[in-house]
């Protein structure tokens, strides 16, 4: 049993819970995923089944897309609605703050500083590991540790404003939606907090939905309930070649197929591949045999991930 599932994760459960439920539904232990979602978040989780789990390294760096609802006025210790309110950021604007107002144009202007390459401080409530320990495990103990900022890229950042607040935001009650297209590893909670601080008031997420991960979108997803209701849940599996369809192909000659499966390289000519480029190694029927890397100095494709 090999393939890919795009699960529409519901709110209230962890990414590990999603994997566990898929294992039970499909009656297989070999299940993984390519990107964690917070328990309160919903949307696209790319689930890999069987040998497809070996392709995770080609998917976990994919660009992600999100819809997030931001509330201004105060921060929480988790950066989202599940946390405890913390004091609002010290306001540089007398009109900002928990009982103040924000001009929509000020919010739009603030977003300009967060497009392109930026740095983020990983939040304490995150799965990032420092010295082998997950930050959220330390945070739950009331501990805070030193962290280093990470570089991320915000490819697109757009503001959606409800008509009712088009004239200005009440930081005591109003919310806005932001649509984000970003590099893997971007913390949307941190993005919301940083935007709030830029505006001189706190901010946190009240909703977060991942709408796409790489080439996979929410339109391709299935809920856990629907998957469990299928007479044959394996029919929901997408072919694992879909995970690497963006990679160039190299058709392995018949007499090199067994050698490829044994990890031996194959010499190639006039391929147009770049040095170090990952390549699909397929047979004449387009069945995926392995993922290899092109070595320009030797003119070979060396299999690195062999699929039996």
N, C-alpha and C positions, 0 to 999 in steps of 0.2 A: 504494500500500500504506500504509494508515493504521490505527493502533489502539494498543492497550495490551497489554503482556505483564507478568504477575506472575511473576518468576523467583525460584525458591528457590535463592539463591546458595550454592554449596558453600564450605567452608573452603579456604584455601590459595591463593586467587586474588583479584586486586583487582577493584574495581567496574569499572574500565576494561577489564579482561580480559573481564568479563561482556558489556559492550557490544560489544566486538570479536567475540566468539563469536556473538552474536545477529546482528550485521551479516553474518557469513559464512553463517550458517544461512539467513537470509532474503534474502540477496543484495541488500542495500540498504545504503547508507551513512548514511541519515538515521535515526539511532538515538541516543537519549539516555536519561538516567535522572534521578530526582528526589531521590536521597539516597544518599550514599556509605556503604558498609559496609567496615569494616576487613578486611584479608585473612583474619584468623583467624575472623571472624564469619560467620554463616550467616543465611539467611532471606530475608524479603521485600525484593525490589528491584523498584520500579515502573519498567518500561522503556517508553519512548514511541517510537513508530515513525511515520515519515512526518510528516504535518502535525500529528500529536498532540504532536510535540516543542514546538510553539508554545504548548502548554497547560501547560508545566512550571511557569510562574509561579503557577498556581492549585493546585499540588499540593505544592510543595517546603516549604510551611509547615504541612503536615498533622501532626496528632498521631501519634506513633509508639508502638509497644508492643514490649517486649523481655522475654525470659527470660535472666537472667544468672546464672552460677555464680561465687560469690565465695570466694576462699581468703584467710583471715586469716593473720597472722604476719609477712609481709614484703611490701614493694612491689617493683615492677620499674620499670626506666627507661621502659618503654612503657605501663605500667599493665595489661598482660595477660601471659599465659603465654609469649609470644614474646620477652619482654625479659630483660634481665639483672637478677638480684636486687640490690636496693639495701638499705641498712640499714633495719631496721624503725623506724617512728616512735618517738620518745622516749615511753616508756610512763608514763602517770600512774597506772597500776594495777600493782602488783607481780605480779599473777597473769597479766597480759597479756604478749604477746611471742611469739617464735617457738616457745618450748617451754612456753608457758603454757596457760591455759584461759580461755574466755569463757562466761559464763552466757547462756543463750538469751534470758532476759528483758532482759539488758543490751543485746543486739543489737536486740531488738524496740523497746526504749526509744530507742535511738540513731536508729532510722529516723524517729521522730517529728519530728526536727529537719530532715528532708530532704523533707518533703511541702509542697506549695504553692510559692510563689515563692521561689527561692533564687538565689545567685550561684555561678558556677563559674569557675575559672581554666582557660582552654583549655590542654590538654596540649601539650607540645612535639611529641610524636608525633601530629600531627593535620594535616588538610588545610587548616586555617585559614591564610589569607594575611596576612602583615604586611609592608608595603612591597613588595608584589608577589611575595613569596617564601613558599612553603609551609613551615609550621613543621617538618614532618617532614624536609624537605630540609636544613634547618639543623641539626636534631637529629642527623642521621646524620653530620654533620661535627663533632659534638661541641660545637656552639654552642647557647647559651641566650640568648633575647632577652626583653625586658620585654613582658609581656602584661597586658591589662586584663581584669578579670572580666566575664563576660556574665551577663545575667539569663535564667533558664529557669524553667519551671514543671513540677513533678512532680505530675501529677494523681492518680496512684495508685502506691503503693509497698508491696508485700506480701512477707513472708518465708515461705519454704517450708523446713522443717527435716526432714532424713531422720530416721526413727525411731531410728536408731543413735546419733544425737548429741543426742537430745531433752534429755538431762540436762546437757549442756554441750559446748562446742566445744574440741577440741584445736587450738590455733593452728598446731601443727606439721603437721597432716594433714587436718583436717576442712574441709568446704566446705558452703556453704548456697546456696540459690537465691533470687534476688529477682525479682519480677515488677514491671515498671515501665511505666507509661503516662505519657508526658511530651511536652513541646513539642518541635518540631523544633529541632535544634541542641544538644540535651542530650548531654553526654558521659557515657556509662554507666561508662567506665573511671574518670573523675574522680569520679563518684558513689561507686563502690566504694572508691576511695582515701580520700575524705573520710569515709565511714562508718568505715573502719578507723582513721583518725586520731582520730575522735570517741571511739572505744573504747580508744584508747591503744595501738594496735598497727597494723602495716601491713596492707594488703590489696591484692589485684589480681584481675583477672578470669581465669578459666580457660576459660570458655565464654561466648559471646554470640550470641543468636539473636533476630532481629527477627521478630515474629509478626504485626505489622500496621503499615500505613502509611496513615493516613486510613481510608477505607472499604475498602481492599484488605487481605485477610488471607492467611495462609499456606495456608488451605484452597483458595484460588483459584490457587495457584501451580503452576508446572511447572518441572521441572529442565531444565538445559541438555541433558542426555543425552536426555531424553524428547522435547524440542523437536526435536533433531537427528534423531531416529528417525522423526518423523512424515512420512508421504508428502507431505503438504502442510502445512508448518509455519505457513502463514498462517491455518489454521483455528484456531490457538490464540489469535489476536488478539481482544481484546475491543474493542467499538466505542469510539471516542474520546469519545463523549458520556458514557461512564461516568466519565471524568475530571472532568467538571463537572456531574454529575447533581445535586449539592447546590445548584447555583445556580438562582435563579428563571428562568422562561422568559418570553420576549416573542415572540409570533408576528408575524413581519414580513409586512405586507400584500404581496400579489403584486406590486403596482406599485412596491414599494420594495426588492425583493430585489436587483435589479441595482445599484441605488444603494447598498445596504448593502455589496455586494461591492466597490464602488468607494470605500468608506470614508465615505460620507455618512450623516449622522444621520437619525433618524426621530422625529417628534413623537409623543408618547404621552399618554394621559389615563387617570386613575383606575386606575393600575397597583398602587399600594401599595408601589412600590419606594422604598428610602431613597436619599438623595443619595449619589452615589459608589458605589452598589452594583453589583457585576458581575452581568451578566445574560446568559443564553443567548439568542441571537437565532436563531430557528428558522423554517423555512417551515411551510406548512400540513401537510406530511407529517412534521413533527418532525425534519427534517434540519437539522443544525447548520450555520449559515452563518457566524456570528461570535460572539465574546464582546464585548459592549459594556458601557459604564458609564452609569448613569443620572445625568443632570444635572437636579436638581430645579428650579433657577432657570429653565431653558429648557424643562423638560418634554420632554426628548429622551433617546433612547438613542444614544450615540455609539459606533460600532464601533471597537474597538482591536486585536483579533486577528481578522483575516479569514481564513476557511478556504475555499480555492478548491475 
